[in-house]
């Protein structure tokens, strides 16, 4: 499988800021890629640093001006394995986190999914979240977590992923959030899914069912959206004016929520 992805961000930097980008394909994919950042039309320096689980952070020290980020990559074949398969990782991803309040949702998880485990549990949680939430762009705030999403009964992909992760952690299944490029997604955007440790490996869960899981391309992996945001601004003010994303595959595979799928 060949997957071609791109992201273009246009920002207005109003006061000098440090921008942290997570738009580059994770190291596990070994992509062919190009990244270009300009400020008022001139090249701007970018420094890359490695994050956990193959995540790559591009750091830009930006003075005021018009900043444009252009990234494109080609991914051929599939990664050998999902990153982060040691015991420390699995224990880390059992804990509640800012947007995945698994401790608060434990009674709900136990009541709804008692007696299920393995692939049956993943399919049940995916279907339960998918049928109880309405996918509604603009319906959630950046500070909303899994509990708020369940109460509101609506959200976007990050909200679906947070709720899936929180329910699985409440059932002692290690789970995490992954930002991805998603061929087949409509409307096209950066996408967020969950990953769960089942049967000795990480498997992807996407309760939105908006894109086929085998075609997804990993970008960033973490506890929740606080670890996987495509843009973070520190020490100043920058406004995102536009975001354009593309993700295509030479062939879109079939998908079935009942099947275990590795994000590779």
Buried (B, 14 or more C-beta within 10 A) or exposed (E): BEBBBBBBBBBEBEEBBBBBBBBBBBBBBEBEBEBEBBBEEEEBEBEEEEBBBBBBBBBBBBEBBEBBBBBBBBBEEBBEEBBBEEEEBBEBBBEBBEBBBBEBBBEBBEEBBEEBBEBEBBBBBBBBBBEBBEBEEEBBEEEBBBBBBBEBEBBBBBBBBBBBBBBBBBBEBBBBBBBBBBBBBEEBBBBBBBBBBBEEEBBBBBBBBBBBBBBBBBBBBBBBBBBBBBBBBEEBEBEEEEBEBEBBBEEBEEBEBEEBBBBB
